[in-house]
Amino acid sequence: MKLKLKLKILNIIAGRPVSFIHPANARKLNIHAGERIEISKGGKKIISITDVASKIVKENEIGFSKELLRLFALSNHDEVEVNIALSSESINIISKKLHGKELSRKEIINIIKDIVTNSLTEAEIAYFVSAVYEKGMTLKETIYLTEAIYKTGKSIKWHTNKIADKHSIGGIAGNRTTPIVVSICASAGIVMPKTSSRAITSASGTADAVETVSKVDFNIEDLKKIVKKTNACLAWGGSLGLAPADDKLIRIERLLNVDPESQLIASILGKKLSAGSKYVLIDIPYGNNAKVTKKEAKRLKQKFIKIGKHFGLKIEVVLTPGNEPIGNGIGPVLEMRDVLRVLKRENPPIDLENKSIFLASKILEMMKKAKKGNGTELAKSILNSGKAYKKFLEIINAQGRHSFSLKNPKFKFNIYSSKSGKITEINNHKINSLAKLLGCPADKNAGIYLYYHVHDKVKRGDLVLTLYAESDIKLKEAIFIIKRDSPIQID
């Protein structure tokens, strides 16, 4: 049964494309909240997840969230046809993967296309993510997934093929190397349009941290202007439409707190291909509290290299220790403070500085700005000269700089050492979970400040960390958790 309804544009940001219909129409179509409907106008059709609401739309209306309106350019009161959407073939394909069977190129493309067109509900996407996490994917399947993610979105063409990029697989608290690396490399004349994701399993992503000091969401044309002016950018990839399926997969992974290996590879390389990158450095942190062990990191490295070469990327992969957080601050604002301390040469966190220099040196050597083995010296000189900080300011000014007054949140709580000894462990998983409980990354000011690292000696009564939150309730929950199961071990 088709219904003709008038569009009502709603000032609602739902986080995903959603339509709203009156309960009477839901009964006519025999659908429930969270199910799919097909909306058509002038030969164009889109699939939407629908919600049922009686107060915001009348019986002759259909409401569009802002995300849905971007996909279907219509005006208020335009008439559209609405019908129940047929079940997608992808559901059967996902069931096949749940049973551990290998998927074909056509089947994987079908799933990714359905994710992009909203033909799958979030629950169905969650089944796909879970299937890949539990059953894994072959190298061939991962190549198909990378291709599908890359080709179902927009891509950027640049004036040169010498486009550099770097990416960490994540999972390490702090570790905000990207703004520093990009600033050093762009100062050396390397074109580095860095697009980053928001946090998945950690307390903050690069985009979350950079957003504390500048705008991060741009269209492709605006991004090109920024890069032409500064050689680089520090943007959120989700606003560019480069890999729309990946953004939806990441949202589900965040909810499930998983990051399947094949999707991790396809996500990173798919976005690099979409962004027009040719020279790519991949950082794989490993260790007891990282996403992968050293053995798993070595295997993952080979997969990145093989799949990268398949798509014509010049790729280098480094394995870095990830047994503990990097830097002192955990959370968007606290991590940006660490970045500024390194760039401004003001009592910087040495571990964050050293890792940033190491990664920058690899890119400088890849791009022939330094001879093999001389990249570290060049990276250090650029950082110490103040050129990197100057370049960082150029980038964020071009993006739309916010105030640098990174304020402390409303509530804080200090944690002191209960005994003297040496710190033997700072658990990344627990630190990230604790920071998210405090409100990260949504509450930019929330997070954790670490005063010591593994192997440091502390005395009883020493201040070891401070918890920050915008909500008294969140802070109390975090205090309860940390007293029950501390992320810091002292022996």
C-alpha positions in Angstrom: 0.0 0.0 0.0 1.4 3.4 -1.1 0.8 6.6 0.8 1.1 10.1 -0.5 2.5 12.4 2.3 3.7 16.0 2.5 7.3 16.5 3.6 7.9 18.3 6.9 11.5 19.3 7.4 12.4 18.8 11.1 15.2 20.5 12.9 16.4 17.1 14.2 19.9 15.7 14.0 19.3 12.0 14.6 22.9 10.8 13.9 21.6 8.8 10.9 19.0 9.3 8.2 15.6 8.8 9.8 12.0 9.6 8.8 9.1 10.1 11.1 5.5 9.0 10.4 2.2 9.3 12.2 1.0 6.1 14.1 -2.1 5.9 11.8 0.2 5.6 8.7 2.4 3.1 10.5 -0.7 0.9 11.0 -1.7 1.4 7.3 1.7 0.3 6.2 1.9 -2.4 8.9 5.3 -1.3 10.1 6.9 -0.6 13.4 9.5 1.9 14.6 13.0 0.9 13.4 11.8 -0.7 10.2 12.5 0.4 6.7 10.3 2.4 4.3 10.8 3.4 0.7 10.4 7.1 -0.1 10.1 8.1 -3.8 9.8 11.4 -5.7 10.2 12.0 -9.4 11.8 8.6 -10.2 14.3 8.8 -7.3 14.0 6.4 -4.4 15.7 6.1 -1.1 15.3 3.7 1.8 14.9 5.1 5.3 14.7 3.8 8.8 11.5 5.2 10.2 10.3 6.2 13.6 6.6 6.6 14.7 5.6 9.9 16.3 2.2 11.6 16.8 3.2 15.0 18.1 5.8 16.1 15.6 4.0 15.1 12.3 0.4 15.0 11.3 -1.4 12.1 9.6 -0.8 13.7 6.1 2.9 14.4 6.8 6.3 12.6 6.9 9.2 14.2 8.8 12.8 14.1 7.7 15.8 14.3 9.9 18.6 16.6 8.7 20.7 13.6 7.7 17.9 12.3 5.5 17.3 15.6 3.9 20.9 15.7 2.7 20.3 12.5 0.7 17.0 13.6 -0.8 17.0 17.3 -1.8 13.4 18.3 -1.2 11.5 21.4 0.0 9.0 21.7 2.8 5.5 20.5 1.8 6.8 18.5 -1.3 4.6 15.4 -1.8 6.4 12.1 -1.7 5.2 8.5 -2.1 5.8 6.2 0.9 5.7 2.4 0.9 7.1 -0.4 3.0 10.6 -1.4 1.8 11.2 -5.0 0.7 13.6 -7.1 2.7 17.1 -6.9 1.4 19.0 -9.9 -0.1 21.9 -8.8 2.1 20.1 -10.4 5.1 20.6 -13.8 3.6 24.3 -13.0 2.7 24.9 -11.9 6.3 23.4 -15.2 7.5 25.8 -17.0 5.2 28.8 -15.2 6.9 27.4 -15.9 10.3 27.7 -19.6 9.4 31.3 -19.1 8.5 31.1 -19.3 4.8 33.2 -17.2 2.4 31.5 -14.3 0.6 32.0 -13.4 -3.1 32.9 -10.0 -4.4 29.3 -9.5 -5.6 27.9 -10.4 -2.1 30.2 -8.1 -0.2 29.4 -5.2 -2.6 25.7 -5.9 -2.2 26.0 -5.6 1.6 28.0 -2.4 1.5 25.7 -0.8 -1.1 22.7 -1.6 1.2 24.5 -0.1 4.2 25.1 3.1 2.1 21.5 3.3 0.9 20.0 2.6 4.4 18.5 -0.7 3.2 19.8 -2.4 6.3 18.8 -1.5 9.9 21.4 -0.9 12.6 20.5 -4.3 14.1 21.2 -6.0 10.7 24.5 -4.1 10.3 25.4 -5.2 13.9 24.9 -8.8 12.8 27.3 -8.3 9.9 29.9 -6.7 12.1 29.5 -9.5 14.6 29.8 -12.2 11.8 33.0 -10.7 10.5 34.4 -10.4 14.1 33.5 -14.0 15.0 34.2 -15.8 11.7 36.9 -13.5 10.1 37.5 -12.9 6.4 40.0 -14.3 3.9 42.5 -12.0 2.2 40.4 -12.1 -0.9 37.2 -11.1 1.1 39.2 -8.2 2.7 40.2 -6.9 -0.7 36.6 -7.0 -1.8 35.5 -5.2 1.3 38.2 -2.5 0.9 37.1 -2.1 -2.8 33.4 -1.9 -1.8 34.0 0.7 0.9 36.2 2.8 -1.4 34.0 2.7 -4.5 30.6 3.3 -2.8 31.6 6.9 -1.8 33.2 10.0 -3.2 36.9 10.3 -3.9 39.3 13.2 -4.1 41.6 14.0 -7.0 44.7 16.1 -6.2 47.1 18.1 -8.4 49.9 15.7 -7.5 50.3 11.9 -7.0 52.7 12.6 -4.1 50.1 12.6 -1.4 51.2 11.2 2.0 49.1 9.9 4.9 49.5 8.0 8.2 47.2 6.0 10.3 47.3 4.2 13.6 45.0 1.2 14.2 44.2 2.7 17.5 43.4 1.3 20.9 46.1 3.1 22.8 45.0 5.8 25.2 46.4 9.2 24.4 48.7 8.5 21.4 47.7 11.8 19.7 50.7 11.8 17.3 48.8 12.8 14.1 48.6 16.6 14.6 52.3 16.7 15.4 53.4 14.4 12.5 51.2 16.3 10.0 52.6 19.7 11.2 56.3 18.4 10.9 55.8 16.8 7.4 53.8 19.7 6.0 56.5 22.1 7.1 59.0 20.1 5.0 56.8 20.6 1.9 54.9 17.3 2.0 51.3 17.4 0.9 49.4 15.6 3.7 45.6 16.0 3.6 44.8 14.1 6.8 41.3 12.8 7.3 40.6 11.1 10.6 37.8 9.2 12.2 36.3 9.8 15.6 37.0 7.4 18.5 36.0 3.8 18.1 37.5 1.8 21.0 39.5 4.6 22.6 38.5 7.7 24.6 39.3 10.1 21.7 40.0 10.1 18.0 42.2 12.6 16.2 39.0 14.4 14.9 37.6 14.6 18.4 40.9 16.2 19.7 41.4 18.6 16.8 37.7 19.7 17.1 38.6 21.3 20.4 40.7 24.0 18.7 39.2 24.2 15.1 36.4 23.2 12.8 36.9 19.7 11.4 33.9 19.1 9.1 34.2 20.3 5.5 33.1 19.5 2.0 35.7 18.4 -0.6 36.0 21.8 -2.2 36.7 23.5 1.0 39.1 20.9 2.0 41.1 21.4 -1.2 41.3 25.1 -0.5 42.7 24.4 3.0 45.3 22.0 1.6 46.3 24.3 -1.3 46.9 27.1 1.3 48.8 25.0 4.0 49.9 21.7 2.4 47.7 19.8 4.9 44.6 19.5 6.9 43.3 17.8 10.1 39.7 17.0 9.1 37.0 14.6 10.1 36.5 12.1 7.2 32.9 11.5 8.0 31.8 14.9 6.7 33.3 14.3 3.2 31.2 11.4 2.0 34.4 9.5 1.1 33.4 6.2 2.6 29.9 6.5 3.9 29.5 2.7 4.6 32.6 2.8 6.8 31.2 5.6 8.9 28.1 3.6 9.6 30.1 0.5 10.3 32.3 2.5 12.8 29.2 3.7 14.6 28.1 0.1 15.1 31.6 -1.0 16.1 31.6 1.7 18.7 28.3 0.5 20.2 29.6 -3.1 20.3 33.1 -2.1 21.4 34.7 -4.3 18.7 37.0 -3.6 15.7 37.1 -6.7 13.5 40.5 -7.1 11.8 39.2 -7.3 8.2 37.0 -4.2 8.7 39.9 -2.4 10.3 42.1 -3.0 7.3 39.3 -2.2 4.8 38.3 0.9 6.7 41.8 2.3 6.8 42.9 1.5 3.3 39.4 2.3 1.8 39.6 5.8 3.2 43.2 6.3 2.1 42.2 5.4 -1.4 39.1 7.7 -1.3 41.3 10.5 0.0 43.7 10.1 -2.9 46.6 9.1 -0.8 49.5 7.3 -2.5 52.2 7.0 0.2 50.8 5.6 3.4 52.4 4.9 6.8 50.5 2.5 9.1 51.3 2.4 12.8 50.4 -0.9 14.6 50.8 -0.6 18.3 51.2 -4.0 20.0 51.3 -5.4 23.5 49.4 -6.9 26.4 47.0 -3.9 26.6 46.9 -3.1 22.9 44.5 -4.3 20.2 47.0 -6.9 19.0 50.0 -8.9 20.3 53.3 -8.7 18.6 52.7 -11.9 16.7 49.3 -10.6 15.6 50.8 -7.3 14.6 53.4 -9.0 12.4 50.5 -10.9 10.6 48.5 -7.8 10.3 51.5 -5.9 8.8 51.8 -8.4 6.0 48.0 -8.1 5.2 48.3 -4.3 5.1 51.3 -4.6 2.7 49.6 -7.2 0.4 46.3 -5.4 0.2 47.9 -1.9 -0.1 50.1 -3.2 -3.0 47.0 -4.7 -4.7 45.5 -1.2 -4.9 48.8 0.5 -6.0 49.6 2.1 -2.7 53.2 2.7 -1.6 52.8 1.5 1.9 55.1 1.1 5.0 54.0 -0.4 8.3 55.7 0.1 11.6 55.2 -1.9 14.8 55.3 0.2 18.0 55.1 -0.7 21.7 51.5 -0.3 23.0 51.7 -1.6 26.5 50.5 1.6 28.1 49.0 5.0 27.3 51.1 7.6 25.5 51.3 11.1 26.8 49.7 12.4 30.0 46.2 13.4 28.9 43.4 11.0 28.0 40.3 12.7 26.4 39.9 15.3 23.6 41.0 18.5 25.5 43.6 16.8 27.6 45.2 15.2 24.5 45.2 18.5 22.6 47.0 20.1 25.5 49.7 17.4 25.2 49.9 18.1 21.4 50.4 21.8 22.1 53.1 21.2 24.7 55.1 19.2 22.1 54.6 21.7 19.3 55.3 24.8 21.5 58.3 23.0 23.2 56.8 23.6 26.7 57.7 20.6 28.9 56.3 18.1 26.4 55.4 14.5 27.2 58.6 12.8 26.0 57.0 9.5 25.0 54.5 11.4 22.7 57.2 13.6 21.3 59.6 10.6 20.6 56.9 8.6 18.9 55.8 11.6 16.8 59.3 12.2 15.6 59.8 8.5 14.8 56.6 8.4 12.6 57.4 11.8 11.0 60.9 10.5 10.2 59.5 7.5 8.3 57.3 9.8 6.2 60.1 12.2 5.5 62.2 9.3 4.2 59.4 7.8 2.2 58.8 11.1 0.5 62.6 11.6 -0.2 62.8 14.7 2.0 65.5 13.0 4.0 67.9 10.2 3.2 67.4 6.8 4.8 68.4 7.1 8.4 68.4 10.9 8.4 64.6 11.5 8.9 64.8 11.7 12.7 67.4 14.5 12.6 65.2 16.5 10.1 62.0 15.9 12.1 63.7 17.1 15.3 65.1 20.2 13.7 61.7 21.2 12.3 60.1 20.7 15.7 62.8 22.5 17.7 62.8 25.4 15.2 59.1 26.2 15.8 58.2 25.6 12.2 55.9 22.7 13.1 54.0 24.8 15.6 53.7 27.6 13.0 52.4 25.1 10.4 49.9 23.8 12.9 48.6 27.3 13.5 48.3 27.8 9.7 46.3 24.6 9.4 43.8 25.3 12.2 43.5 29.0 11.2 42.6 27.8 7.7 40.1 25.4 9.1 38.5 27.9 11.4 40.3 28.2 14.7 38.5 28.1 18.0 39.8 29.7 21.2 42.8 28.0 22.8 41.3 28.4 26.2 41.0 24.7 26.9 39.1 24.8 30.1 38.9 22.2 32.9 35.5 20.6 33.4 33.2 21.2 36.4 34.2 18.1 38.4 37.5 16.4 39.2 38.8 13.8 41.6 42.5 13.0 42.5 43.7 9.4 42.9 46.7 8.9 45.2 49.1 5.9 45.4 48.1 3.5 48.2 51.7 2.2 48.5 55.3 2.8 47.5 56.9 0.9 44.6 57.3 0.7 40.9 54.5 1.0 38.4 54.4 -2.3 36.5 51.2 -1.8 34.4 48.8 0.9 33.2 46.1 -1.0 31.4 45.0 0.7 28.1 41.6 -1.1 28.1 40.7 0.0 31.6 41.9 3.6 31.0 39.9 3.9 27.8 36.8 2.4 29.5 37.2 4.7 32.4 37.6 7.8 30.2 34.4 6.8 28.2 32.6 6.4 31.5 33.6 9.9 32.4 32.0 11.1 29.2 34.7 10.9 26.5 34.7 11.7 23.6 31.3 13.5 23.7 32.2 15.6 26.7 35.4 17.2 25.3 36.7 18.3 28.6 36.2 14.9 30.3 39.1 12.5 30.7 42.1 11.4 32.8 45.4 12.9 33.5 48.3 10.5 34.1 51.2 11.7 36.2 53.4 8.6 35.8 54.2 5.8 33.4 55.3 2.2 33.6 58.7 1.7 35.3 58.3 5.0 37.2 58.8 4.8 41.0 56.1 6.3 43.3 55.7 6.8 47.0 52.6 6.2 49.1 50.4 9.3 48.9 51.8 10.5 45.5 49.2 11.8 43.1 49.0 9.2 40.2 46.0 10.4 38.2 43.2 12.9 38.1 39.7 12.1 36.8 37.7 14.9 35.0 34.0 15.0 34.2 31.2 17.4 33.3 28.7 15.3 35.3 28.9 14.6 39.0 27.1 11.3 38.4 29.6 10.2 35.8 32.5 11.1 38.1 31.0 9.1 41.0 30.5 6.0 38.7 34.2 6.3 37.5 35.4 6.6 41.1 33.5 3.5 42.1 35.0 1.5 39.2 38.6 2.7 39.7 38.4 1.8 43.4 37.1 -1.6 42.6 39.5 -2.3 39.7 42.4 0.1 39.3 44.1 0.4 35.9 47.4 1.1 37.6 49.5 -1.7 39.2 52.2 -0.9 41.6 54.7 -3.5 42.9 
